[in-house]
Amino acid sequence: MRLGIVASHPVQYQVPWYRALTAEPDMELTVYYALIPTPEQQGVGFGVDFAWDVPLLDGYRWTALQNSARAPSLDGFLASRTPSVGRVFERDRPDAVVVSGWQSLPFLQALRASEKLGIPCLVRGESSALRRRPWWTRAIHRRLLARFDACLAIGRANLRFYRENGVSPERLFLAPYFVDEVRFRDAADRLAPEREEIRRGWGLSPGDVCFLFAGKLIAKKRISDLVTASAIASRSGSSARVLVVGDGEQATGARRLAERLRAPVAFAGFLNQTEISRAYVAADCLVLPSDYGETWGLVVNEAMVHGLPAIVSDRVGCGPDLVEDGVTGRVFPFGDVAALARAIVEIAEDGPGRREMGASARRRVSAYSAESAVRGTLEAVRFAIGSSSRAVA
């Protein structure tokens, strides 16, 4: 089977999926990238130029498409253009193509090229049904999704999005979002004996309960909600402390807010992939207070692999899958800072309950694995190839 996947750029969360598919018998996978970003392009939103410090181009076949944008970047729908993708498909003749959404022009160019060549085309997007959309947006989604032979759902809210936009059940397949569990478990086990030393490096005392935020400091992540909630919790006498890992446009404002409120918040700055496990090992719970823009939230997967429960807002896409209130963490109403503060205080005060939630979280996230994603992908591709009514040229 020759499978093509069209992606905007190498993403650390997607590469394990590519490698696992490549390992399948009789699979010839090629990933087509619209852009291989420079450190400056990669750093958009992170507040720092960087390259990921884990290999993202090893273990699978890939090629870079010709990008005809005047100044190619990762910032916006028209930031990349790959009009030659049709010629590439015509040369490589994949049996099926998967596009990684529709938020970037190269994905729609790949869809159009597949249609012209009679190649079944599937989509693995991130859109969540948690967000209510105007009628005209829903109409566009329905027309677009009708053009795909099958849809790969990353989780429950994404599956519901497809259903609500007219995708028939036989065209829906689960290929859940997952992280590199082996790498993170190995790092967690290796770093566990250093936990107290790591915590001291960020100013955490043995009695402190550390609530971790990890991600870009951008508007949708609502870092100010967490800073404010930590200040409220502190005034109640809670032992909760917040560690913020990441950088971005909201960093300066968050620091100033923490100073003004005298909130017990430490800012670690940006940590790359080989460093991030230090923060998870130091922490006792993850917090993700994001808005609807958090279509999944893979930091929740990462934290749960490390045995941490998670507090998330009710707008975070992975919530319906991973965060069961009182079992693997807590869910609070988006923007309700007082409710977030109460959740922090309650989890900080209940050590045995917190540890049990962490163990439950680790068990829960184990189902969101490479094996399950590959299984769903292969089922979807076989269905699309077998049921496509397109006449292959």
Beta strands, then each sheet from edge to edge (+ up, - down):
strand 1: 2-7
strand 2: 28-33
strand 3: 61-64
strand 4: 96-99
strand 5: 121-123
strand 6: 150-153
strand 7: 172-174
strand 8: 209-214
strand 9: 240-245
strand 10: 265-269
strand 11: 285-288
strand 12: 310-313
strand 13: 329-332
sheet 1: 3+ 2+ 1+ 4+ 5+ 6+ 7+
sheet 2: 10+ 9+ 8+ 11+ 12+ 13+
end
